[in-house]
Structure formats: structure tokens, C-alpha cells
Amino acid sequence: MDLYAENILDHYRHPRTKKSLDAPSVTHEEVNVSCGDALTIHLTIAAGRISEIGWEGSGCAISQAAMSMLSEELAGTLLDDVASLQKEHVYDLLGVPIGPRRVKCALLCLHTLKNAVRKLKREEARGWGEMVGRSS
């Protein structure tokens, strides 16, 4: 457990891919209004795949580390595969139990990513219900 906690703190203190992009295909921001965590994701898309990712954000160690961890995996991902990413994947990346009060912190990265892809496809953004298992 301590090893996972140290990994979270490392990603929080030294976030990966935290940068803006010069000419992203899409930029999208989400805010967790219950605590104020915020993420803005920038994606460059080529041939239906995420070719580059950058992000900016502020908030707790869980929200920022989760975005850093997820962003490391996203390069080369097909846009169509983003829809199949599940909250359990983010929980596995974090490697620590996520209590009810921290669910939205942990899942802000996935929520932002999925809505960025929806925006790119000119689809309607979805609310938190999809992420936390309730209807929107």
C-alpha cells in the first residue's frame, strides 16, 4: 500500500505529460464542483488515434496523479477505445482503495477524457452518472 501511495505522490509532484499543446485537435475542461479539482485535457488526433496528450489542472493528489497516470497510457489509443475505458482501470492505476468521498477526484481524468472525445465527435457531453454508476 505504501508503494502505491508513494507512486501517487510522485505523479502529483512530478506529473507526466502536464503541458499545453500548440495545436490540439480538441481541448476540454471539467471541474469537480464538490471539491474544486479541475482538469483541462488537450488531445492531438491522427488517423483516429490519440497521437499526443497534454493536460493542465489543479486539485488534490488523487485527481492530479490519476490524470498523470492515465495520460502516460493514452498515446496511440484509438478514439473508439476510449469509450470502453472503465472506472476500475483508473482504480487499478492508483492502486489504493478509493472511498466514496474520493470517487469523483479519482475519476475526473476519465470523465474529462471521455467528454473531450465526445466533443471532438460533436456528441453531447455526459454528466457524472456514467462515471460513478448512476444515470445522468
N, C-alpha and C positions, 0 to 999 in steps of 0.2 A: 504494500500500500504506500509506504514512504517513497518508493522508487517512482510510482505514478505521480504522487504529489510533487516530487522534485521535477518531474518532466513537465507538469503543468506550470510550475513556477518558471522553469527555463523558457518555455514557449511564451509566457507572459512577459518576462524580462527581455527576451531576445526573439521577438516574433518573426516568423518566416513569411516571406512574400508580402510584408506590410509595406506597400508603396502605392503610388498612383501610377496609372499607365498613360502614355502620351495620347493614344487614340484608341480607347477601348470600344468594342462593339456595343457594350451595354454597361451602364453604371446603375446601381440600385442601392438604396439605403433603407434600413429597418431600424426601429428603436423599440426596445423593451420598455414600455411605459411604466411597468410596475417597479423598475429599479433604475432606469435611465441608461442602461447599456445601449450602445449604438454601434452599428457596423455599416460601412459602405463598401460594396464589392465592385470591382472593375474586372470585366472579362473581355478578352480578345478571342474571337471565334474564327477558326479557319477550317474549311471542309467539314463542318458540322461538329467540330471538337473544340474544347477549350484549349487554346494554344498558349495563353498567358493569363495569369491571375494576379491581381493586386488588391489590396484592401486597406481600409483605414478604419479606426474605431477607438472607442474608449469604453471603459467599464471594468467590471470585476475580472479577476484572474481566470475564472472559468470561461466566461464569454470570449475573452481575447485569446486564450490558449486554444480553445476549441476551434476558433477560426484559423489560427496559425496551423494547427494540426491538419485540419481538413484541407486547407489551401495547398499543403505540400503534396497531396494526393490528386489534385484536380487536373493538372496539366495532362492533356491527351484524352481526357474523359469525353465521350460522346454526349452531346446535349440531351439526346433521348435517354441516356442512362442516369442523368441527374434526377429525373422523376422517381426512379426506383430506389434512390438512397433513403434509408430509414433512420429514424432517431437512434436505434440501437447501435448503428455504425458509429455515431458520434460518442455514445456512451462507451463503446469499446475503445475508441481512440483515447478518451480521457482516462479510462482505467480505474476510476474511483466511483463509488456509489453516488448517485445524484438524487438528492432528496427533492420532495415536491416544491420547495421554495426556490430551488436552483434549476428546475427543468427549463424554464424559458431562457435562463442565462446560457445553459449548455447548448440549447437548440437554436439560438439566434443565428448562428452561422449557417445552418441548414435552411432555415426559414428565409434568410436573405438570399442565399444561392438559388433556391427554387423559384423565388419570386423574380430574381434577375433573369433567369432563363424564360420564365413566363412573359416578362416584359419584352425580351428580345423577340419572342414568338408572337408578340401582340395579343397575348392572352391576359385574362384578368388575374390580378394578384389575389392570393388567398390569405385568409387570416390565420391565427394561431391554432385553430381547431385541428387542422391537418397535422401539425407538429406534435401536439400534446394529446391527440387521440380523441378529440371532441369534434362535433360538427361545428362549422364556422358560423 
